[in-house]
Amino acid sequence: MRRDIAAIVDEHIGYREILEGLRRQPPPFVVEIALFDIYRGTGVEEGKKSLAFRVLLQDTRKTLTDAEVESAVSQLRQLLQQRFNAKLR
């Protein structure tokens, strides 16, 4: 299953730092997190950038439920907000 997460962060925060933070202790079922877009421009205030991450979730033993997927993605969103002061889009 794949989910995308977009967040606005301060320009000075490197995307690699964020990726490392997200990958350090991934929630259950998260097998890959990758950056697929960086946007600066209309709709994003000066000094900020929008980062979009693709999250791949998988359980090789069973089909994931919507609740399991949402729980894992919610944990990643909380980490973005708490650790990187991100504003979710």
N, C-alpha and C positions, 0 to 999 in steps of 0.2 A: 504494500500500500504506500502511496506517496502523498505527502502534504507539503505545502509551501508556507513559509512564515516570512513576512516582511516587517521590518522594523526601522525606525529612524533613530540614528545615534549621532553623537558628536563627531565631527569631522576628524578630530585627533585620535579617535579610537580605531586601531587597525583591524581590518576584517579577520586577519589571521589570529589575533588575540581573541576575538569573539568565537571563531571556529574552534580554537583550542579549548576555550571555556565550555562550549557546548558539547564537545567530544570527550572531555575529561571523564565525566561520569554520566554517560547517556542513560536516559530512562529505559525501562524494559522495552524490548522489541525494536529499538532504534539501531539500525545496522549501518546507516550512512547519513552524513550531514554534509552538504556541499553548498557553497556560495554560487548563485547563478546570475546575480545582477547587482550592480551598484549604480544608483541613480542620484544625480545632483541636478537641480533645476526647478522648474515650475512646480509649485506645490510643496517643496521642501525648503524650509527656511535656511538662510545663510548660516554657515558654520555647522551644518548638519548634512547627513547623507542617508539615503535609504538603501538598506541591504536586504536582499531576498535570498532565503536559504531553502533548499530542497531537502526534505527529510524522508528517508526511506525506512519503512517499518516492516518487519517480517518475523514470523514465528514459523519455524520449519515443522512444527508438530501439529499445528492447527491453524484454522482461519482466525484472524484477529477480529474481535468485535469492535463496533464503533466506539464503545466506551473505553476499551483498552487503547485504541488509537488516540482518542481525544485526551485521555489522561496523560499519555506520553508527550503529546504536542503541548498540552497545557504546562507541563513541567518545564519544557524548553522555553516557552513564552515567559514564564515566571523568572527563569534564570536571566533571560535577556533584560527584563525590567529591573530586577533586583541588582544584578552584578554590573550591568552596562548602562543602566538608566535609560533604556530604550523605550521609545513610544511605539506601540504596535500599530500596524496599518491594517 
